Amino acid sequence: MKLVSRLLYTSLSILLLFINIKEFAIPYFLLFSLLISWFLYQRKINEIVIAFTFFGFSFFSLYCQIIGTSSILLILILMLTILLYRFFTNWKPFGKYPLKLTPFFLFLFLFICLILLSFSKTIFTIEYQDFKIQLFLIWSLIFILSANCLDNNVLEFDFEVFLIIAYLLFIPHFSIISDEGGVLSPIANWNKYSVLADGIRGTKGVDVISAGRYSGLFILTFVIYFIDFKFKKLFFLPFVIPAFILLIIVQTRQAFVALLLPIVGVIIYYLFIVKSSGNRLIVNLLSIIILCSGIFWYANYINENHVETRVLASKETSGREKVWNDAKTLIVNDETGVGFGNFIFYGKAYSWPHNIFFETIIEIGWPAFFLLLLISGYLFYEIILIVLHKPNLDKVQVFMLFTALYYFILSQFSADIPRNLHFFYALSLYILLKGKKTVYGK
């Protein structure tokens, strides 16, 4: 990517810090469409598909307000369109995995089948059950279509292009972080809410959970891109600022906790596991210094502004302890396999147990729980293999592995099964990529 292009992206990212994206929704859509057309011309379809799969919710959250439909439904339509385009062009399908079943995909297939069977016990008397099943089916279709939209060029994945698309998709998430007076620019949000202990959480109707999850994911994406430092990557440093702002102002501790281990894992991988020359070690350390300087700057910022941030200093409890105790009581009383979405009848103030293992036992049953244990075990098995064999992974493989870890941690205390399906998708793609490209030198 030439110097002029990088300067343009830097200028655009700085400009977007001061713009209320909702007021410029149409011009932004036209600009975005122009850039996507250029990337399509360059055959960057895999980068587009994966970016929309992970960050399309943020982008379509703006435009679904205009056309009045669901953001994930728009992602589904897009994936279907791309798949049809693949069928009518010179497509070398990557997504078609060999017919022999690996244990991982067998466990995943059986787990999904048990979820579908649990629908038969669902009691459709509350809106949440309908919503949960629809969410599960739509996200499942999105991930299936997305995997089948990829081709063999995914082995030559351009992570810089992926970062640019992900950034442009992520920015519109500020359109659903509404201030009492309307939508604010990223900088305006920072100036108003970064000095409040609870950030924007006190604003009625703000979805802080998805904001925290997607901002955390983008920060992880940026760290993976930036960690093997090159000076040209400094042009993209402003990209991470909006995600940092959003993560701070929504004050969701779950995103901070879930982000910590994957980032530490990425740093350890690039510093101590990948075989690097002395110069590469120095530049990796430099990138870590740059990343850590942002953390120290924020610590000094809240100290100067006397902010007792909810993330670090508040004694407020999350409420998870109560719902987990309720879930444990149900399991002890053998109230398991009650049906998908039916925890709401037992959880009193909560619609789901805020833990994927509790949710699986109570709503789907013990067989599904043991399958989930095996699926989760694969994640840590793959991490152990990396430590033992020290493979030189592509960026996209690093992204998939640590994104799976990020969503696995989130699933222990945040959201329900449909909104944690990203864990299964990311881990599945990592294993597919591993099968297509030998990473252990065997």
C-alpha positions in Angstrom: 0.0 0.0 0.0 1.5 3.3 -1.1 2.4 6.2 1.1 -0.4 8.4 -0.4 -3.0 5.8 0.4 -1.8 5.5 4.0 -1.9 9.3 4.4 -5.5 9.3 3.1 -6.5 6.6 5.6 -4.8 8.5 8.4 -6.5 11.7 7.5 -9.9 10.0 7.2 -9.5 8.3 10.6 -8.6 11.6 12.3 -11.6 13.4 10.6 -14.0 10.6 11.7 -13.0 11.3 15.3 -14.8 14.7 15.1 -17.9 13.6 13.0 -21.3 12.6 14.2 -21.5 9.6 11.9 -25.3 9.5 11.9 -25.5 13.0 10.3 -23.2 11.8 7.5 -24.7 8.3 7.0 -25.3 8.6 3.3 -22.0 10.2 2.3 -20.2 7.7 4.5 -22.1 4.8 2.9 -21.1 6.1 -0.6 -17.4 6.4 0.5 -17.5 3.0 2.0 -19.1 1.5 -1.1 -16.4 3.0 -3.2 -13.6 1.6 -1.1 -15.3 -1.9 -1.0 -15.6 -1.8 -4.8 -11.9 -1.1 -5.0 -11.1 -4.0 -2.7 -13.4 -6.2 -4.7 -11.5 -5.2 -7.9 -8.4 -6.3 -6.1 -10.0 -9.7 -5.3 -10.0 -9.1 -1.5 -13.2 -11.0 -1.0 -12.0 -13.1 1.9 -11.0 -10.0 3.8 -14.4 -8.4 3.1 -16.3 -11.6 4.2 -14.4 -12.0 7.5 -14.6 -8.3 8.3 -18.4 -8.2 7.7 -18.9 -11.4 9.7 -17.2 -10.0 12.8 -17.9 -6.2 12.5 -21.0 -6.0 10.2 -23.3 -5.6 13.2 -21.6 -2.3 14.0 -22.0 -1.0 10.4 -25.5 -2.2 9.8 -26.6 -0.9 13.2 -26.5 2.6 11.6 -28.3 1.7 8.4 -31.0 -0.5 9.9 -32.2 2.6 11.7 -32.7 4.2 8.3 -34.3 1.3 6.5 -36.0 -0.3 9.5 -34.7 -3.8 9.5 -32.5 -6.0 11.7 -28.7 -5.5 11.4 -27.9 -9.2 11.5 -30.5 -9.9 8.8 -28.6 -7.5 6.6 -25.4 -9.4 7.3 -27.2 -12.6 6.3 -28.4 -11.1 3.1 -24.9 -9.9 2.3 -23.4 -13.3 2.9 -26.0 -14.9 0.7 -25.3 -12.4 -2.0 -21.5 -13.0 -1.9 -22.1 -16.8 -2.0 -24.3 -16.5 -5.1 -21.6 -14.2 -6.6 -19.1 -17.0 -5.9 -21.2 -19.6 -7.7 -21.4 -17.4 -10.8 -17.7 -16.6 -11.0 -14.4 -18.5 -11.1 -14.7 -19.8 -7.6 -12.2 -22.2 -5.9 -14.1 -23.0 -2.8 -12.2 -23.0 0.4 -15.1 -23.7 2.7 -15.8 -27.3 1.5 -14.0 -29.3 4.0 -13.0 -33.0 3.3 -15.9 -35.4 3.9 -14.1 -37.3 6.7 -15.1 -35.8 10.0 -12.5 -34.6 12.4 -13.4 -35.0 16.1 -13.8 -31.3 16.6 -16.4 -30.9 13.8 -18.2 -34.0 14.9 -18.5 -32.7 18.4 -19.7 -29.3 17.1 -22.2 -30.9 14.8 -23.7 -33.0 17.6 -23.8 -29.9 19.9 -25.7 -27.9 17.3 -28.1 -30.9 16.8 -28.8 -31.0 20.5 -29.6 -27.3 20.5 -32.0 -27.8 17.7 -33.7 -30.7 19.5 -34.0 -28.5 22.6 -36.3 -26.2 20.6 -39.0 -28.8 21.0 -39.2 -28.0 24.7 -39.3 -24.2 24.3 -42.3 -22.6 25.8 -43.3 -19.7 23.5 -45.1 -17.5 26.0 -42.5 -14.7 26.4 -41.0 -12.7 23.5 -37.5 -13.6 24.5 -37.8 -17.2 23.4 -38.8 -16.3 19.9 -36.0 -13.7 19.8 -33.4 -16.2 21.1 -34.2 -18.9 18.6 -34.3 -16.4 15.7 -31.0 -15.0 16.8 -29.5 -18.5 17.0 -30.7 -19.5 13.5 -29.7 -16.3 11.8 -26.2 -16.2 13.3 -25.7 -19.9 12.5 -26.7 -19.2 8.9 -24.4 -16.2 8.7 -21.4 -18.3 9.9 -22.2 -21.2 7.6 -22.5 -18.9 4.6 -19.4 -16.9 5.6 -17.2 -20.0 5.9 -18.4 -21.1 2.4 -17.8 -17.7 0.9 -14.0 -18.1 1.5 -11.6 -19.5 -1.1 -8.1 -20.7 -1.3 -6.8 -17.1 -1.5 -7.6 -16.9 2.3 -4.1 -18.5 2.7 -2.7 -15.2 1.3 -4.9 -13.0 3.6 -4.1 -9.3 3.6 -4.5 -8.3 7.2 -3.9 -4.6 6.5 -6.9 -4.5 4.2 -8.9 -6.5 6.7 -8.0 -3.9 9.4 -9.1 -1.0 7.2 -12.5 -2.7 6.4 -13.0 -3.6 10.0 -12.3 -0.1 11.1 -14.7 1.4 8.6 -17.4 -1.1 9.7 -16.8 -0.5 13.4 -17.0 3.4 13.4 -20.8 3.4 12.8 -21.3 1.7 16.2 -21.2 5.3 17.7 -24.6 5.8 16.0 -26.3 3.5 18.6 -24.4 5.1 21.5 -26.9 7.9 21.9 -26.5 10.8 24.3 -29.7 12.4 25.7 -29.3 15.1 23.1 -28.6 12.7 20.2 -25.6 10.9 18.7 -22.2 12.5 19.4 -18.8 12.2 17.7 -16.2 9.9 19.2 -14.3 12.9 20.7 -17.5 14.5 22.0 -18.4 11.2 23.7 -14.9 11.1 25.2 -15.0 14.6 26.5 -18.4 14.1 28.1 -18.3 10.6 29.5 -14.6 9.7 30.1 -14.6 11.7 33.3 -17.7 10.0 34.7 -17.2 7.0 36.9 -20.0 5.0 35.1 -19.3 6.5 31.7 -22.4 6.4 29.4 -24.0 3.5 31.2 -26.4 5.8 33.0 -27.9 6.9 29.7 -31.3 5.2 29.2 -31.5 2.7 26.3 -27.8 2.5 25.5 -26.6 -1.0 24.6 -23.3 -1.0 26.4 -22.8 -4.8 26.1 -22.4 -5.0 22.3 -20.4 -1.8 22.3 -18.0 -3.2 24.8 -17.7 -6.5 23.0 -17.1 -5.0 19.5 -14.7 -2.4 20.8 -12.7 -5.0 22.6 -12.6 -7.2 19.5 -11.4 -4.3 17.3 -8.6 -3.5 19.9 -7.5 -7.1 19.7 -7.5 -7.0 15.9 -5.4 -3.8 16.0 -2.9 -5.3 18.5 -2.5 -8.4 16.2 -1.8 -6.1 13.3 0.5 -3.7 15.1 2.5 -6.1 17.3 5.2 -7.0 14.7 6.0 -3.4 14.3 6.9 -1.6 11.1 7.1 2.1 10.8 4.5 2.2 8.1 2.0 0.9 10.7 2.2 4.1 12.6 -0.1 5.6 9.9 -2.9 3.3 11.2 -2.4 4.2 14.9 -5.5 6.6 14.9 -7.7 3.6 13.9 -7.6 2.2 17.5 -8.7 5.5 19.1 -12.5 5.2 18.6 -12.4 1.6 19.9 -10.4 2.8 22.9 -12.9 5.6 23.5 -15.9 3.3 23.2 -14.4 0.7 25.6 -13.7 3.4 28.2 -17.1 5.2 28.1 -19.3 2.1 28.2 -17.4 0.8 31.3 -18.1 -2.9 30.7 -15.8 -4.8 32.9 -16.4 -8.0 31.0 -14.8 -6.6 27.8 -11.7 -5.6 29.8 -11.4 -9.0 31.4 -12.0 -10.9 28.2 -9.5 -8.7 26.3 -6.6 -9.1 28.8 -5.7 -12.8 28.3 -5.8 -12.8 24.4 -3.7 -9.6 24.3 -1.1 -11.2 26.7 -1.3 -14.3 24.5 -0.6 -12.4 21.3 2.3 -10.5 23.0 3.8 -13.8 24.3 3.4 -15.5 20.9 5.2 -12.7 19.0 7.9 -12.1 21.6 8.8 -15.6 22.8 7.2 -18.2 20.6 7.8 -17.0 17.0 11.4 -17.4 15.9 12.5 -13.8 15.5 15.8 -12.1 14.7 17.3 -9.6 17.1 16.0 -6.7 15.1 12.5 -8.2 15.0 12.6 -8.6 18.8 13.5 -4.9 19.2 10.7 -3.7 17.0 8.2 -6.0 18.7 9.3 -4.6 22.1 8.9 -1.1 20.6 5.3 -1.9 19.6 4.5 -3.1 23.1 6.0 0.1 24.6 3.7 2.1 22.3 0.7 0.1 23.3 1.5 0.2 27.0 2.1 4.0 26.8 -1.6 4.3 26.0 -2.5 2.4 29.2 -0.3 4.6 31.4 -1.6 7.7 29.7 -5.2 6.7 30.6 -4.2 5.9 34.2 -2.7 9.3 34.5 -5.8 10.9 32.8 -8.3 9.4 35.3 -6.0 10.3 38.2 -5.7 14.0 37.1 -9.5 14.2 36.6 -10.2 12.4 39.9 -12.3 9.7 38.2 -13.2 6.6 40.2 -13.8 4.5 37.2 -16.3 1.7 37.5 -13.8 -0.8 35.9 -11.0 -0.3 38.5 -12.3 1.3 41.7 -16.1 0.8 42.0 -17.5 -1.6 44.6 -20.6 -2.1 42.6 -21.3 -5.8 42.0 -22.2 -7.1 38.5 -25.2 -9.2 39.7 -23.6 -12.3 38.1 -23.2 -13.9 41.6 -27.0 -14.0 42.1 -27.8 -15.5 38.7 -25.0 -18.0 39.0 -26.3 -19.1 42.4 -29.8 -19.5 40.9 -28.3 -21.6 38.1 -26.4 -23.8 40.6 -29.6 -24.4 42.5 -31.4 -25.5 39.4 -28.6 -27.9 38.5 -28.5 -29.4 42.1 -32.3 -29.8 41.9 -31.9 -31.6 38.6 -33.9 -29.0 36.6 -31.8 -29.5 33.5 -32.6 -29.8 29.8 -35.7 -27.6 30.3 -35.6 -26.2 26.7 -33.9 -23.5 24.7 -34.7 -20.1 26.2 -36.6 -21.4 29.2 -34.2 -20.3 31.8 -36.2 -17.1 32.0 -38.9 -19.0 33.9 -36.5 -20.0 36.6 -34.0 -17.1 36.6 -36.4 -14.5 38.0 -34.8 -11.2 37.0 -32.5 -12.7 34.4 -33.3 -14.2 30.9 -30.1 -16.3 30.8 -27.5 -17.6 33.3 -24.7 -15.4 31.9 -22.5 -18.4 31.6 -22.4 -20.7 28.6 -21.8 -23.9 30.6 -24.7 -23.2 33.1 -26.9 -22.2 30.1 -26.1 -25.4 28.3 -26.8 -27.7 31.3 -30.0 -26.1 32.2 -31.5 -25.4 28.8 -30.0 -28.2 26.6 -28.9 -30.9 29.0 -25.9 -32.8 30.3 -24.9 -34.5 26.9 -24.6 -31.0 25.3 -22.5 -29.9 28.3 -20.0 -32.7 27.8 -19.8 -31.9 24.1 -19.2 -28.2 24.9 -16.3 -29.3 27.3 -14.7 -31.2 24.4 -15.2 -28.3 22.0 -13.7 -25.9 24.5 -10.9 -28.3 25.2 -9.9 -28.0 21.5 -9.2 -24.3 22.0 -6.7 -24.9 24.7 -5.3 -28.0 22.9 -4.5 -25.8 19.9 -2.8 -23.2 22.2 -0.7 -25.9 23.8 0.3 -27.2 20.4 1.5 -23.7 19.5 3.6 -23.5 22.6 5.2 -26.9 21.9 5.8 -26.6 18.2 6.3 -22.8 17.9 4.7 -22.5 14.4 4.9 -19.3 12.4 1.2 -18.6 12.0 -0.3 -16.2 9.5 -2.0 -13.1 10.9 -5.4 -14.5 10.1 -4.7 -17.7 12.0 -3.5 -15.7 15.0 -6.7 -13.6 14.8 -9.0 -16.6 14.6 -7.3 -18.4 17.5 -7.2 -15.4 19.9 -10.7 -14.2 18.8 -12.0 -17.6 19.8 -10.3 -17.2 23.2 -11.8 -13.7 23.5 -15.3 -14.9 22.9 -14.8 -18.0 25.1 -13.9 -15.8 28.0 -16.9 -13.5 27.3 -19.2 -16.5 27.2 -18.3 -17.2 30.9 -20.1 -14.1 32.1 -21.8 -12.3 29.2 -24.7 -12.8 26.9 -26.4 -16.0 25.7 -25.5 -18.8 23.4 -26.6 -17.1 20.1 -24.5 -14.0 20.8 -21.5 -16.2 21.7 -21.6 -18.3 18.5 -18.6 -16.2 17.4 -16.5 -18.5 19.6 -17.4 -21.6 17.6 -17.0 -19.8 14.2 -13.6 -18.4 15.0 -12.3 -21.7 16.4 -13.8 -23.6 13.4 -12.0 -21.3 10.9 -8.7 -21.6 12.7 -9.0 -25.4 12.4 -10.0 -25.1 8.8 -7.0 -22.9 8.1 -4.7 -25.2 9.9 -6.0 -28.1 7.7 -5.4 -26.1 4.5 -2.0 -24.9 5.4 0.5 -26.9 7.5 1.5 -24.8 10.4 3.6 -27.3 12.4 6.0 -28.2 9.7 4.7 -31.7 9.3 
